[in-house]
């Protein structure tokens, strides 16, 4: 089984990159693991809602291009199910028992995920009702994956 993170945007902050490298090494001891970083779209200042929706759709199309019909997709979104580490392990085990080869976790850009990506998800995961920067969310998710029993 392969765990993939499909994420929009890259990590510029050295302290986040260092943590991501550490967690990536830990995850790779248990799973085949890959991060797919996609370029996020530029958001013009004072962009109208229609422009922001168009940007989300464009980013969503980029994400969906990396997902096949047989992949088990976990979308990180605020409207998802709040869970604990034990439940996250059960989600992964459930996908594995279904014979899934790839589990893909998707983290959107600063505007979030497009409706198409959220609808494609097999599981919607929320870490909190609060909104976190997508860079920090990547670190938080990878920490959880690294610490799974």
N, C-alpha and C positions, 0 to 999 in steps of 0.2 A: 504494500500500500504506500502511496505517495501523498504527503501533505504539501499543499501549495498555498502560498499567500499571493493573491492577485491584488495589488495595491496601486492606487493612483498617487503620483508624486514621489519625489525622492527625499531622502533624509539628508539634510545639510548639516545638522548639528552633530558634532563629533561625539558628544556624550551619548546621544541616541544610537549612532552608528556602532559605537563600542559595545553597548548593551545588546544590540541586534546581533552582532558577531558572536558574542558570548552565548546568547540564547540559541542561536542557530547551531552552534557546535553541540550544545546539549541536546537539542531536538534531533540532530542527525545521528546521535547515539541510539535512538529508539526507532526513528522513521526515516524513510527517504524524504528529503525536505528541499523545497525550492521556493524562492521569492521571485515573483514576476512584477517588476516595477514598470508601470505605464506612465507616460507623460500626461500630467494633468493639463487642462486647458487654462489659458489666461482668462481671468475674470476682470472685465473692464470696471473702472470705478463707476459707482452709481448705476450699475447695470440694472435694467428693468427685469422684472420677474420673467418675462418671456425669454430674454437673453439667458438668464440663469438656468431656466428649464432646458433651453437648447444646449447649453454647455453640459448639463447633467446627462442629457440623452446621448450626446457625442461621447462622453466619458463612459457611459453605460455600454455603448456599442463596442468600445475598445475592450472593456472587461469581458463581454459576452463572446468576443472573438477568441478568448483563451479558455472557454468552457465548452466541453462536449456534452452531448445528451446523457452520457453514462456517468458523468461526474456527480458527486454529492457536493452540493454548494451550501455553504454557511455564510449568510450575509450578516455583517455586523451593522446593525441599524438600531436607532433609539426605540423604534416600535417593536423590536424583537422581544424574545423571552429572556427575562433575567434568570441567570443560572449561577450555580456555584461550580467549583472545580470538579467535583464528583459527577455532576450532571454533564459537564462538558466531556468528560471521559466516556460517559454512557452514549452521548451523541456520536462520538468517534467509533465506539464499539458497535453501535447500531448500524452505522454505515458499512463497517467492515463485515459484519454478519450478512449484510445484503449483497456481499461480493463486489463492492465498489473498489475500483483501483485507485481513484483519485478523490481526495477530500480537498475541496478548495474553499479557503476562507477569503472573503472579499471585503476589503476596506475601501470605502469611497474617498473622494477628494474633499475639499473644504465645503462643497455644497451637498455632500452626501451621495447616496446611490440613486440611480434612476429607477423609476417604477418597474422597468423591464427586468432589471437585475434583481430587485426585491421579489418580483413575481417568480422568477426562475429559481430562486433559492429553495432548497429542500428544508432548510432550518434558518430561522431568523434569530440572531443572538444579540442581546443587549447587555452591556456591562453595567449600565446605570441609566437613570433618567437624565443625567447630566450629559452635556456635550463635551467631548474631549478632542484635542487636536489629533488629526489622523496620524501624525508622527508618533505621538505618545500612545495612541491606541495600538499601533503596530507593536510597540515595545510591550505593552500590557498583555496583548494576545500571545506573543511569543513567550513571555514569562510563564503564562498558564500552560502552554504546550510543552515547554521545557520541564515543568514541574509535575506533569501528569504521571501518575503511578504506573 
